[in-house]
């Protein structure tokens, strides 16, 4: 997954199924998520669509912003624009230590 990120020592986590940067979107086939990954199910169509939208926001942002920095703003923008920022996620954030 991280090949395009120029991070040779990077080891992805089991929940990492897609990656979007300015020049491309990499994703393992959603139909294999149940075998190849954790925390994702292709059968959950709304969450699948949100994840793909999230990564496409990264692609779009990368094409218009020359900074490769994936800061809190970039993740927040992608989370909000994809519809992933819901009441459950807000409660998770509130519970995380600062």
MODELLER restraints for C-alpha pairs under 7 A, 6 or more apart:
rsr = mdl.restraints
at = mdl.atoms
rsr.add(forms.Gaussian(group=physical.xy_distance, feature=features.Distance(at['CA:1:A'], at['CA:18:A']), mean=6.90, stdev=0.5))
rsr.add(forms.Gaussian(group=physical.xy_distance, feature=features.Distance(at['CA:1:A'], at['CA:19:A']), mean=6.50, stdev=0.5))
rsr.add(forms.Gaussian(group=physical.xy_distance, feature=features.Distance(at['CA:1:A'], at['CA:26:A']), mean=6.59, stdev=0.5))
rsr.add(forms.Gaussian(group=physical.xy_distance, feature=features.Distance(at['CA:2:A'], at['CA:10:A']), mean=6.63, stdev=0.5))
rsr.add(forms.Gaussian(group=physical.xy_distance, feature=features.Distance(at['CA:14:A'], at['CA:37:A']), mean=4.99, stdev=0.5))
rsr.add(forms.Gaussian(group=physical.xy_distance, feature=features.Distance(at['CA:14:A'], at['CA:38:A']), mean=5.38, stdev=0.5))
rsr.add(forms.Gaussian(group=physical.xy_distance, feature=features.Distance(at['CA:15:A'], at['CA:37:A']), mean=5.59, stdev=0.5))
rsr.add(forms.Gaussian(group=physical.xy_distance, feature=features.Distance(at['CA:15:A'], at['CA:38:A']), mean=4.92, stdev=0.5))
rsr.add(forms.Gaussian(group=physical.xy_distance, feature=features.Distance(at['CA:15:A'], at['CA:39:A']), mean=5.66, stdev=0.5))
rsr.add(forms.Gaussian(group=physical.xy_distance, feature=features.Distance(at['CA:15:A'], at['CA:40:A']), mean=6.96, stdev=0.5))
rsr.add(forms.Gaussian(group=physical.xy_distance, feature=features.Distance(at['CA:17:A'], at['CA:27:A']), mean=5.70, stdev=0.5))
rsr.add(forms.Gaussian(group=physical.xy_distance, feature=features.Distance(at['CA:17:A'], at['CA:28:A']), mean=5.73, stdev=0.5))
rsr.add(forms.Gaussian(group=physical.xy_distance, feature=features.Distance(at['CA:17:A'], at['CA:37:A']), mean=6.87, stdev=0.5))
rsr.add(forms.Gaussian(group=physical.xy_distance, feature=features.Distance(at['CA:18:A'], at['CA:26:A']), mean=5.46, stdev=0.5))
rsr.add(forms.Gaussian(group=physical.xy_distance, feature=features.Distance(at['CA:18:A'], at['CA:27:A']), mean=4.07, stdev=0.5))
rsr.add(forms.Gaussian(group=physical.xy_distance, feature=features.Distance(at['CA:18:A'], at['CA:28:A']), mean=6.53, stdev=0.5))
rsr.add(forms.Gaussian(group=physical.xy_distance, feature=features.Distance(at['CA:18:A'], at['CA:55:A']), mean=6.97, stdev=0.5))
rsr.add(forms.Gaussian(group=physical.xy_distance, feature=features.Distance(at['CA:19:A'], at['CA:25:A']), mean=5.80, stdev=0.5))
rsr.add(forms.Gaussian(group=physical.xy_distance, feature=features.Distance(at['CA:19:A'], at['CA:26:A']), mean=5.17, stdev=0.5))
rsr.add(forms.Gaussian(group=physical.xy_distance, feature=features.Distance(at['CA:19:A'], at['CA:27:A']), mean=6.38, stdev=0.5))
rsr.add(forms.Gaussian(group=physical.xy_distance, feature=features.Distance(at['CA:19:A'], at['CA:55:A']), mean=6.08, stdev=0.5))
rsr.add(forms.Gaussian(group=physical.xy_distance, feature=features.Distance(at['CA:20:A'], at['CA:26:A']), mean=6.31, stdev=0.5))
rsr.add(forms.Gaussian(group=physical.xy_distance, feature=features.Distance(at['CA:20:A'], at['CA:55:A']), mean=4.75, stdev=0.5))
rsr.add(forms.Gaussian(group=physical.xy_distance, feature=features.Distance(at['CA:20:A'], at['CA:56:A']), mean=6.22, stdev=0.5))
rsr.add(forms.Gaussian(group=physical.xy_distance, feature=features.Distance(at['CA:20:A'], at['CA:58:A']), mean=5.30, stdev=0.5))
rsr.add(forms.Gaussian(group=physical.xy_distance, feature=features.Distance(at['CA:20:A'], at['CA:59:A']), mean=5.08, stdev=0.5))
rsr.add(forms.Gaussian(group=physical.xy_distance, feature=features.Distance(at['CA:21:A'], at['CA:58:A']), mean=5.77, stdev=0.5))
rsr.add(forms.Gaussian(group=physical.xy_distance, feature=features.Distance(at['CA:21:A'], at['CA:59:A']), mean=4.63, stdev=0.5))
rsr.add(forms.Gaussian(group=physical.xy_distance, feature=features.Distance(at['CA:21:A'], at['CA:62:A']), mean=5.77, stdev=0.5))
rsr.add(forms.Gaussian(group=physical.xy_distance, feature=features.Distance(at['CA:22:A'], at['CA:59:A']), mean=4.48, stdev=0.5))
rsr.add(forms.Gaussian(group=physical.xy_distance, feature=features.Distance(at['CA:22:A'], at['CA:60:A']), mean=6.47, stdev=0.5))
rsr.add(forms.Gaussian(group=physical.xy_distance, feature=features.Distance(at['CA:22:A'], at['CA:62:A']), mean=4.02, stdev=0.5))
rsr.add(forms.Gaussian(group=physical.xy_distance, feature=features.Distance(at['CA:22:A'], at['CA:63:A']), mean=4.66, stdev=0.5))
rsr.add(forms.Gaussian(group=physical.xy_distance, feature=features.Distance(at['CA:23:A'], at['CA:59:A']), mean=6.82, stdev=0.5))
rsr.add(forms.Gaussian(group=physical.xy_distance, feature=features.Distance(at['CA:24:A'], at['CA:59:A']), mean=6.59, stdev=0.5))
rsr.add(forms.Gaussian(group=physical.xy_distance, feature=features.Distance(at['CA:25:A'], at['CA:59:A']), mean=6.85, stdev=0.5))
rsr.add(forms.Gaussian(group=physical.xy_distance, feature=features.Distance(at['CA:30:A'], at['CA:42:A']), mean=5.34, stdev=0.5))
rsr.add(forms.Gaussian(group=physical.xy_distance, feature=features.Distance(at['CA:31:A'], at['CA:42:A']), mean=5.76, stdev=0.5))
rsr.add(forms.Gaussian(group=physical.xy_distance, feature=features.Distance(at['CA:33:A'], at['CA:40:A']), mean=6.15, stdev=0.5))
rsr.add(forms.Gaussian(group=physical.xy_distance, feature=features.Distance(at['CA:33:A'], at['CA:41:A']), mean=6.08, stdev=0.5))
rsr.add(forms.Gaussian(group=physical.xy_distance, feature=features.Distance(at['CA:33:A'], at['CA:42:A']), mean=6.64, stdev=0.5))
rsr.add(forms.Gaussian(group=physical.xy_distance, feature=features.Distance(at['CA:34:A'], at['CA:40:A']), mean=6.79, stdev=0.5))
rsr.add(forms.Gaussian(group=physical.xy_distance, feature=features.Distance(at['CA:34:A'], at['CA:41:A']), mean=5.83, stdev=0.5))
rsr.add(forms.Gaussian(group=physical.xy_distance, feature=features.Distance(at['CA:42:A'], at['CA:48:A']), mean=6.10, stdev=0.5))
rsr.add(forms.Gaussian(group=physical.xy_distance, feature=features.Distance(at['CA:50:A'], at['CA:82:A']), mean=5.01, stdev=0.5))
rsr.add(forms.Gaussian(group=physical.xy_distance, feature=features.Distance(at['CA:50:A'], at['CA:83:A']), mean=6.24, stdev=0.5))
rsr.add(forms.Gaussian(group=physical.xy_distance, feature=features.Distance(at['CA:50:A'], at['CA:84:A']), mean=6.32, stdev=0.5))
rsr.add(forms.Gaussian(group=physical.xy_distance, feature=features.Distance(at['CA:53:A'], at['CA:82:A']), mean=5.24, stdev=0.5))
rsr.add(forms.Gaussian(group=physical.xy_distance, feature=features.Distance(at['CA:54:A'], at['CA:78:A']), mean=4.83, stdev=0.5))
rsr.add(forms.Gaussian(group=physical.xy_distance, feature=features.Distance(at['CA:54:A'], at['CA:79:A']), mean=6.06, stdev=0.5))
rsr.add(forms.Gaussian(group=physical.xy_distance, feature=features.Distance(at['CA:54:A'], at['CA:82:A']), mean=5.00, stdev=0.5))
rsr.add(forms.Gaussian(group=physical.xy_distance, feature=features.Distance(at['CA:57:A'], at['CA:78:A']), mean=5.41, stdev=0.5))
rsr.add(forms.Gaussian(group=physical.xy_distance, feature=features.Distance(at['CA:58:A'], at['CA:78:A']), mean=6.46, stdev=0.5))
rsr.add(forms.Gaussian(group=physical.xy_distance, feature=features.Distance(at['CA:79:A'], at['CA:85:A']), mean=5.64, stdev=0.5))
